[in-house]
Amino acid sequence: MPREIRHRTRDRHLTRQEADRYRRIREQIAEEMPHVLERRRAAVVVGEILQELRAARETRGLSLADIREQTGMDRSAVSRLENGQRENPTVETLVRYAEAVGKRLVITLIDAD
């Protein structure tokens, strides 16, 4: 027999200590949020680069084994990289992969907003 789900509501006011604690938590989140969002943006960019590298590999008709031979990376490591299971690849790894598919990785530095 399924359990009945009850919604609880607050039937009291927060104490001064509770209100201060929640305020500090909100302030901490507001302070950390820009950094979290920036890291997320960087992860999206890396993901886009990896999609382009995989497309270039497929366009050239290269297999994961071909990439392994050209880069020295394990075939499973290349697969994990392409599938986004390796969250933080090094620049060296991206450069080696790019060279293997006939591409060049270019990194630019721009002013922050």
Number of C-alpha atoms within 10 A of each C-alpha: 3 4 5 6 6 6 5 6 6 6 6 6 8 11 9 8 9 11 12 12 12 12 12 12 12 12 12 11 12 11 11 11 12 11 11 12 11 11 12 12 12 13 16 12 12 18 18 12 16 20 16 15 22 23 14 17 21 13 10 11 10 14 13 19 16 15 21 18 13 14 18 13 16 14 17 12 14 21 16 13 21 19 14 15 12 12 12 12 14 8 12 10 13 18 15 18 26 22 15 20 21 11 15 13 14 6 7 4 5 6 4 4 3
